[in-house]
Structure formats: structure tokens, C-alpha cells
Amino acid sequence: MGNGAAPSRAALGRLTAEEAALYEALGNDTYGPSVRLEQELIRWDWALERLHPAG
């Protein structure tokens, strides 16, 4: 969790009800100004190298 630029306003239609509520709360500054959650970034080249042998 951190602070960042303007929140995303993208339409995210595949979220659960709980995820959608959190996404909306973050966009409305419910937890403070410009609060955001981040996922770990996994580079595609790294992931594909490891997935390819698995078939």
C-alpha cells in the first residue's frame, strides 16, 4: 500500500463484489488521498521461461 498519482478509473468487470467495493473505495479516497495497492510485478519473459517447460 502506498500513495501514487491519480487513481485508475478503468472499468474492471471481472472483480468479485468485495474487490469491486475496494476498487471503488480506493478511487474515492476512502482510505486517504491517492492511496493505492500494488501487486508484485512479474516480468513476462521470466514467467514464460518457466511456464514453457511445463507445457
PyMOL Python script that loads the backbone (N, CA, C, O; Angstrom):
from pymol import cmd

cmd.read_pdbstr("""\
ATOM      1  N   MET A   1       0.844  -1.163   0.000  1.00  0.00           N
ATOM      2  CA  MET A   1       0.000   0.000   0.000  1.00  0.00           C
ATOM      3  C   MET A   1       0.892   1.228   0.000  1.00  0.00           C
ATOM      4  O   MET A   1       1.893   1.278   0.715  1.00  0.00           O
ATOM      5  N   GLY A   2       0.537   2.194  -0.783  1.00  0.00           N
ATOM      6  CA  GLY A   2       1.330   3.406  -0.856  1.00  0.00           C
ATOM      7  C   GLY A   2       0.498   4.530  -1.423  1.00  0.00           C
ATOM      8  O   GLY A   2      -0.715   4.399  -1.589  1.00  0.00           O
ATOM      9  N   ASN A   3       1.155   5.637  -1.721  1.00  0.00           N
ATOM     10  CA  ASN A   3       0.476   6.766  -2.343  1.00  0.00           C
ATOM     11  C   ASN A   3       1.000   6.919  -3.752  1.00  0.00           C
ATOM     12  O   ASN A   3       2.171   6.657  -4.024  1.00  0.00           O
ATOM     13  N   GLY A   4       0.128   7.342  -4.643  1.00  0.00           N
ATOM     14  CA  GLY A   4       0.556   7.483  -6.020  1.00  0.00           C
ATOM     15  C   GLY A   4      -0.209   8.567  -6.730  1.00  0.00           C
ATOM     16  O   GLY A   4      -0.875   9.404  -6.120  1.00  0.00           O
ATOM     17  N   ALA A   5      -0.093   8.526  -8.018  1.00  0.00           N
ATOM     18  CA  ALA A   5      -0.760   9.507  -8.870  1.00  0.00           C
ATOM     19  C   ALA A   5      -2.269   9.283  -8.830  1.00  0.00           C
ATOM     20  O   ALA A   5      -2.770   8.493  -8.029  1.00  0.00           O
ATOM     21  N   ALA A   6      -2.968   9.970  -9.683  1.00  0.00           N
ATOM     22  CA  ALA A   6      -4.423   9.857  -9.746  1.00  0.00           C
ATOM     23  C   ALA A   6      -4.833   8.392  -9.885  1.00  0.00           C
ATOM     24  O   ALA A   6      -4.200   7.637 -10.623  1.00  0.00           O
ATOM     25  N   PRO A   7      -5.886   7.990  -9.180  1.00  0.00           N
ATOM     26  CA  PRO A   7      -6.307   6.588  -9.235  1.00  0.00           C
ATOM     27  C   PRO A   7      -6.851   6.203 -10.607  1.00  0.00           C
ATOM     28  O   PRO A   7      -7.341   7.043 -11.362  1.00  0.00           O
ATOM     29  N   SER A   8      -6.753   4.937 -10.898  1.00  0.00           N
ATOM     30  CA  SER A   8      -7.291   4.411 -12.148  1.00  0.00           C
ATOM     31  C   SER A   8      -8.810   4.476 -12.121  1.00  0.00           C
ATOM     32  O   SER A   8      -9.437   4.279 -11.081  1.00  0.00           O
ATOM     33  N   ARG A   9      -9.382   4.752 -13.268  1.00  0.00           N
ATOM     34  CA  ARG A   9     -10.843   4.761 -13.402  1.00  0.00           C
ATOM     35  C   ARG A   9     -11.279   3.717 -14.428  1.00  0.00           C
ATOM     36  O   ARG A   9     -12.378   3.798 -14.976  1.00  0.00           O
ATOM     37  N   ALA A  10     -10.414   2.741 -14.683  1.00  0.00           N
ATOM     38  CA  ALA A  10     -10.710   1.701 -15.673  1.00  0.00           C
ATOM     39  C   ALA A  10     -11.892   0.860 -15.212  1.00  0.00           C
ATOM     40  O   ALA A  10     -12.079   0.635 -14.016  1.00  0.00           O
ATOM     41  N   ALA A  11     -12.681   0.401 -16.165  1.00  0.00           N
ATOM     42  CA  ALA A  11     -13.796  -0.497 -15.862  1.00  0.00           C
ATOM     43  C   ALA A  11     -13.242  -1.907 -15.689  1.00  0.00           C
ATOM     44  O   ALA A  11     -12.661  -2.467 -16.619  1.00  0.00           O
ATOM     45  N   LEU A  12     -13.417  -2.473 -14.519  1.00  0.00           N
ATOM     46  CA  LEU A  12     -12.889  -3.799 -14.217  1.00  0.00           C
ATOM     47  C   LEU A  12     -14.060  -4.742 -13.965  1.00  0.00           C
ATOM     48  O   LEU A  12     -14.525  -4.870 -12.832  1.00  0.00           O
ATOM     49  N   GLY A  13     -14.525  -5.387 -14.995  1.00  0.00           N
ATOM     50  CA  GLY A  13     -15.727  -6.198 -14.928  1.00  0.00           C
ATOM     51  C   GLY A  13     -15.558  -7.598 -14.376  1.00  0.00           C
ATOM     52  O   GLY A  13     -16.546  -8.315 -14.221  1.00  0.00           O
ATOM     53  N   ARG A  14     -14.334  -8.009 -14.075  1.00  0.00           N
ATOM     54  CA  ARG A  14     -14.122  -9.384 -13.615  1.00  0.00           C
ATOM     55  C   ARG A  14     -13.808  -9.474 -12.129  1.00  0.00           C
ATOM     56  O   ARG A  14     -13.312 -10.498 -11.660  1.00  0.00           O
ATOM     57  N   LEU A  15     -14.097  -8.402 -11.378  1.00  0.00           N
ATOM     58  CA  LEU A  15     -13.834  -8.402  -9.941  1.00  0.00           C
ATOM     59  C   LEU A  15     -15.005  -9.016  -9.187  1.00  0.00           C
ATOM     60  O   LEU A  15     -16.148  -8.969  -9.641  1.00  0.00           O
ATOM     61  N   THR A  16     -14.702  -9.592  -8.028  1.00  0.00           N
ATOM     62  CA  THR A  16     -15.774 -10.034  -7.145  1.00  0.00           C
ATOM     63  C   THR A  16     -16.425  -8.784  -6.557  1.00  0.00           C
ATOM     64  O   THR A  16     -15.907  -7.679  -6.720  1.00  0.00           O
ATOM     65  N   ALA A  17     -17.544  -8.954  -5.882  1.00  0.00           N
ATOM     66  CA  ALA A  17     -18.227  -7.814  -5.264  1.00  0.00           C
ATOM     67  C   ALA A  17     -17.313  -7.124  -4.247  1.00  0.00           C
ATOM     68  O   ALA A  17     -17.274  -5.895  -4.175  1.00  0.00           O
ATOM     69  N   GLU A  18     -16.583  -7.915  -3.469  1.00  0.00           N
ATOM     70  CA  GLU A  18     -15.682  -7.357  -2.464  1.00  0.00           C
ATOM     71  C   GLU A  18     -14.528  -6.596  -3.114  1.00  0.00           C
ATOM     72  O   GLU A  18     -14.163  -5.512  -2.660  1.00  0.00           O
ATOM     73  N   GLU A  19     -13.956  -7.161  -4.174  1.00  0.00           N
ATOM     74  CA  GLU A  19     -12.866  -6.491  -4.888  1.00  0.00           C
ATOM     75  C   GLU A  19     -13.353  -5.198  -5.524  1.00  0.00           C
ATOM     76  O   GLU A  19     -12.655  -4.185  -5.491  1.00  0.00           O
ATOM     77  N   ALA A  20     -14.551  -5.229  -6.104  1.00  0.00           N
ATOM     78  CA  ALA A  20     -15.114  -4.032  -6.741  1.00  0.00           C
ATOM     79  C   ALA A  20     -15.353  -2.934  -5.708  1.00  0.00           C
ATOM     80  O   ALA A  20     -15.112  -1.758  -5.981  1.00  0.00           O
ATOM     81  N   ALA A  21     -15.826  -3.317  -4.520  1.00  0.00           N
ATOM     82  CA  ALA A  21     -16.051  -2.334  -3.460  1.00  0.00           C
ATOM     83  C   ALA A  21     -14.740  -1.689  -3.024  1.00  0.00           C
ATOM     84  O   ALA A  21     -14.683  -0.478  -2.807  1.00  0.00           O
ATOM     85  N   LEU A  22     -13.690  -2.492  -2.897  1.00  0.00           N
ATOM     86  CA  LEU A  22     -12.384  -1.952  -2.527  1.00  0.00           C
ATOM     87  C   LEU A  22     -11.847  -1.042  -3.619  1.00  0.00           C
ATOM     88  O   LEU A  22     -11.321   0.033  -3.331  1.00  0.00           O
ATOM     89  N   TYR A  23     -11.975  -1.463  -4.869  1.00  0.00           N
ATOM     90  CA  TYR A  23     -11.508  -0.655  -6.004  1.00  0.00           C
ATOM     91  C   TYR A  23     -12.217   0.705  -6.009  1.00  0.00           C
ATOM     92  O   TYR A  23     -11.581   1.738  -6.215  1.00  0.00           O
ATOM     93  N   GLU A  24     -13.520   0.700  -5.783  1.00  0.00           N
ATOM     94  CA  GLU A  24     -14.281   1.941  -5.742  1.00  0.00           C
ATOM     95  C   GLU A  24     -13.845   2.814  -4.566  1.00  0.00           C
ATOM     96  O   GLU A  24     -13.694   4.027  -4.712  1.00  0.00           O
ATOM     97  N   ALA A  25     -13.643   2.196  -3.400  1.00  0.00           N
ATOM     98  CA  ALA A  25     -13.208   2.944  -2.215  1.00  0.00           C
ATOM     99  C   ALA A  25     -11.850   3.592  -2.441  1.00  0.00           C
ATOM    100  O   ALA A  25     -11.637   4.738  -2.046  1.00  0.00           O
ATOM    101  N   LEU A  26     -10.931   2.872  -3.071  1.00  0.00           N
ATOM    102  CA  LEU A  26      -9.615   3.441  -3.357  1.00  0.00           C
ATOM    103  C   LEU A  26      -9.737   4.621  -4.319  1.00  0.00           C
ATOM    104  O   LEU A  26      -9.055   5.633  -4.157  1.00  0.00           O
ATOM    105  N   GLY A  27     -10.608   4.486  -5.323  1.00  0.00           N
ATOM    106  CA  GLY A  27     -10.811   5.565  -6.287  1.00  0.00           C
ATOM    107  C   GLY A  27     -11.482   6.782  -5.693  1.00  0.00           C
ATOM    108  O   GLY A  27     -11.323   7.892  -6.201  1.00  0.00           O
ATOM    109  N   ASN A  28     -12.241   6.583  -4.608  1.00  0.00           N
ATOM    110  CA  ASN A  28     -12.940   7.695  -3.952  1.00  0.00           C
ATOM    111  C   ASN A  28     -12.172   8.260  -2.758  1.00  0.00           C
ATOM    112  O   ASN A  28     -12.713   9.064  -1.999  1.00  0.00           O
ATOM    113  N   ASP A  29     -10.921   7.846  -2.587  1.00  0.00           N
ATOM    114  CA  ASP A  29     -10.059   8.315  -1.486  1.00  0.00           C
ATOM    115  C   ASP A  29     -10.616   7.983  -0.106  1.00  0.00           C
ATOM    116  O   ASP A  29     -10.382   8.725   0.848  1.00  0.00           O
ATOM    117  N   THR A  30     -11.349   6.881   0.012  1.00  0.00           N
ATOM    118  CA  THR A  30     -11.913   6.458   1.301  1.00  0.00           C
ATOM    119  C   THR A  30     -10.820   6.234   2.339  1.00  0.00           C
ATOM    120  O   THR A  30     -11.032   6.518   3.518  1.00  0.00           O
ATOM    121  N   TYR A  31      -9.666   5.736   1.933  1.00  0.00           N
ATOM    122  CA  TYR A  31      -8.578   5.412   2.856  1.00  0.00           C
ATOM    123  C   TYR A  31      -7.515   6.505   2.918  1.00  0.00           C
ATOM    124  O   TYR A  31      -6.462   6.316   3.526  1.00  0.00           O
ATOM    125  N   GLY A  32      -7.785   7.634   2.297  1.00  0.00           N
ATOM    126  CA  GLY A  32      -6.847   8.743   2.262  1.00  0.00           C
ATOM    127  C   GLY A  32      -6.601   9.153   0.823  1.00  0.00           C
ATOM    128  O   GLY A  32      -6.973   8.431  -0.102  1.00  0.00           O
ATOM    129  N   PRO A  33      -5.982  10.298   0.628  1.00  0.00           N
ATOM    130  CA  PRO A  33      -5.755  10.784  -0.735  1.00  0.00           C
ATOM    131  C   PRO A  33      -4.734   9.935  -1.496  1.00  0.00           C
ATOM    132  O   PRO A  33      -3.629   9.683  -1.016  1.00  0.00           O
ATOM    133  N   SER A  34      -5.124   9.512  -2.664  1.00  0.00           N
ATOM    134  CA  SER A  34      -4.234   8.806  -3.599  1.00  0.00           C
ATOM    135  C   SER A  34      -3.635   7.514  -3.050  1.00  0.00           C
ATOM    136  O   SER A  34      -2.532   7.133  -3.442  1.00  0.00           O
ATOM    137  N   VAL A  35      -4.350   6.832  -2.146  1.00  0.00           N
ATOM    138  CA  VAL A  35      -3.875   5.544  -1.634  1.00  0.00           C
ATOM    139  C   VAL A  35      -4.058   4.505  -2.733  1.00  0.00           C
ATOM    140  O   VAL A  35      -5.089   4.483  -3.405  1.00  0.00           O
ATOM    141  N   ARG A  36      -3.061   3.646  -2.915  1.00  0.00           N
ATOM    142  CA  ARG A  36      -3.165   2.588  -3.919  1.00  0.00           C
ATOM    143  C   ARG A  36      -2.580   1.301  -3.369  1.00  0.00           C
ATOM    144  O   ARG A  36      -1.755   1.311  -2.455  1.00  0.00           O
ATOM    145  N   LEU A  37      -3.022   0.199  -3.942  1.00  0.00           N
ATOM    146  CA  LEU A  37      -2.475  -1.115  -3.619  1.00  0.00           C
ATOM    147  C   LEU A  37      -1.678  -1.576  -4.826  1.00  0.00           C
ATOM    148  O   LEU A  37      -2.059  -1.305  -5.964  1.00  0.00           O
ATOM    149  N   GLU A  38      -0.590  -2.262  -4.588  1.00  0.00           N
ATOM    150  CA  GLU A  38       0.232  -2.736  -5.692  1.00  0.00           C
ATOM    151  C   GLU A  38       0.420  -4.239  -5.603  1.00  0.00           C
ATOM    152  O   GLU A  38       0.511  -4.812  -4.517  1.00  0.00           O
ATOM    153  N   GLN A  39       0.475  -4.859  -6.765  1.00  0.00           N
ATOM    154  CA  GLN A  39       0.828  -6.267  -6.863  1.00  0.00           C
ATOM    155  C   GLN A  39       2.307  -6.342  -7.172  1.00  0.00           C
ATOM    156  O   GLN A  39       2.908  -5.376  -7.643  1.00  0.00           O
ATOM    157  N   GLU A  40       2.880  -7.487  -6.903  1.00  0.00           N
ATOM    158  CA  GLU A  40       4.254  -7.696  -7.330  1.00  0.00           C
ATOM    159  C   GLU A  40       4.271  -7.765  -8.854  1.00  0.00           C
ATOM    160  O   GLU A  40       3.380  -8.361  -9.460  1.00  0.00           O
ATOM    161  N   LEU A  41       5.256  -7.173  -9.458  1.00  0.00           N
ATOM    162  CA  LEU A  41       5.402  -7.218 -10.901  1.00  0.00           C
ATOM    163  C   LEU A  41       6.206  -8.453 -11.279  1.00  0.00           C
ATOM    164  O   LEU A  41       7.325  -8.642 -10.802  1.00  0.00           O
ATOM    165  N   ILE A  42       5.647  -9.274 -12.117  1.00  0.00           N
ATOM    166  CA  ILE A  42       6.361 -10.431 -12.639  1.00  0.00           C
ATOM    167  C   ILE A  42       6.562 -10.192 -14.132  1.00  0.00           C
ATOM    168  O   ILE A  42       5.597 -10.062 -14.885  1.00  0.00           O
ATOM    169  N   ARG A  43       7.806 -10.135 -14.545  1.00  0.00           N
ATOM    170  CA  ARG A  43       8.104  -9.882 -15.959  1.00  0.00           C
ATOM    171  C   ARG A  43       7.653 -11.068 -16.806  1.00  0.00           C
ATOM    172  O   ARG A  43       7.825 -12.221 -16.410  1.00  0.00           O
ATOM    173  N   TRP A  44       7.070 -10.778 -17.984  1.00  0.00           N
ATOM    174  CA  TRP A  44       6.587 -11.828 -18.872  1.00  0.00           C
ATOM    175  C   TRP A  44       7.719 -12.739 -19.337  1.00  0.00           C
ATOM    176  O   TRP A  44       7.522 -13.951 -19.424  1.00  0.00           O
ATOM    177  N   ASP A  45       8.877 -12.206 -19.633  1.00  0.00           N
ATOM    178  CA  ASP A  45       9.969 -13.059 -20.104  1.00  0.00           C
ATOM    179  C   ASP A  45      10.357 -14.071 -19.025  1.00  0.00           C
ATOM    180  O   ASP A  45      10.632 -15.229 -19.336  1.00  0.00           O
ATOM    181  N   TRP A  46      10.380 -13.647 -17.769  1.00  0.00           N
ATOM    182  CA  TRP A  46      10.704 -14.543 -16.655  1.00  0.00           C
ATOM    183  C   TRP A  46       9.632 -15.623 -16.515  1.00  0.00           C
ATOM    184  O   TRP A  46       9.951 -16.802 -16.364  1.00  0.00           O
ATOM    185  N   ALA A  47       8.350 -15.215 -16.564  1.00  0.00           N
ATOM    186  CA  ALA A  47       7.251 -16.167 -16.386  1.00  0.00           C
ATOM    187  C   ALA A  47       7.192 -17.164 -17.547  1.00  0.00           C
ATOM    188  O   ALA A  47       7.031 -18.363 -17.320  1.00  0.00           O
ATOM    189  N   LEU A  48       7.319 -16.689 -18.773  1.00  0.00           N
ATOM    190  CA  LEU A  48       7.216 -17.563 -19.925  1.00  0.00           C
ATOM    191  C   LEU A  48       8.346 -18.595 -19.963  1.00  0.00           C
ATOM    192  O   LEU A  48       8.139 -19.738 -20.372  1.00  0.00           O
ATOM    193  N   GLU A  49       9.534 -18.183 -19.536  1.00  0.00           N
ATOM    194  CA  GLU A  49      10.661 -19.129 -19.475  1.00  0.00           C
ATOM    195  C   GLU A  49      10.320 -20.309 -18.563  1.00  0.00           C
ATOM    196  O   GLU A  49      10.690 -21.448 -18.848  1.00  0.00           O
ATOM    197  N   ARG A  50       9.630 -20.035 -17.496  1.00  0.00           N
ATOM    198  CA  ARG A  50       9.320 -21.077 -16.518  1.00  0.00           C
ATOM    199  C   ARG A  50       8.051 -21.859 -16.864  1.00  0.00           C
ATOM    200  O   ARG A  50       7.908 -23.017 -16.471  1.00  0.00           O
ATOM    201  N   LEU A  51       7.150 -21.242 -17.581  1.00  0.00           N
ATOM    202  CA  LEU A  51       5.913 -21.912 -17.970  1.00  0.00           C
ATOM    203  C   LEU A  51       6.101 -22.821 -19.174  1.00  0.00           C
ATOM    204  O   LEU A  51       5.450 -23.862 -19.257  1.00  0.00           O
ATOM    205  N   HIS A  52       6.958 -22.464 -20.094  1.00  0.00           N
ATOM    206  CA  HIS A  52       7.139 -23.218 -21.329  1.00  0.00           C
ATOM    207  C   HIS A  52       7.487 -24.682 -21.064  1.00  0.00           C
ATOM    208  O   HIS A  52       6.861 -25.560 -21.657  1.00  0.00           O
ATOM    209  N   PRO A  53       8.463 -24.983 -20.194  1.00  0.00           N
ATOM    210  CA  PRO A  53       8.769 -26.409 -19.955  1.00  0.00           C
ATOM    211  C   PRO A  53       7.587 -27.187 -19.361  1.00  0.00           C
ATOM    212  O   PRO A  53       7.504 -28.405 -19.523  1.00  0.00           O
ATOM    213  N   ALA A  54       6.681 -26.492 -18.680  1.00  0.00           N
ATOM    214  CA  ALA A  54       5.536 -27.170 -18.082  1.00  0.00           C
ATOM    215  C   ALA A  54       4.497 -27.539 -19.130  1.00  0.00           C
ATOM    216  O   ALA A  54       3.580 -28.309 -18.846  1.00  0.00           O
ATOM    217  N   GLY A  55       4.629 -27.005 -20.329  1.00  0.00           N
ATOM    218  CA  GLY A  55       3.719 -27.372 -21.406  1.00  0.00           C
ATOM    219  C   GLY A  55       2.602 -26.437 -21.527  1.00  0.00           C
ATOM    220  O   GLY A  55       1.743 -26.609 -22.392  1.00  0.00           O
TER     221      GLY A  55
END
""", "prot")
cmd.dss("prot")
cmd.show_as("cartoon", "prot")
cmd.util.cbc("prot")
cmd.orient("prot")
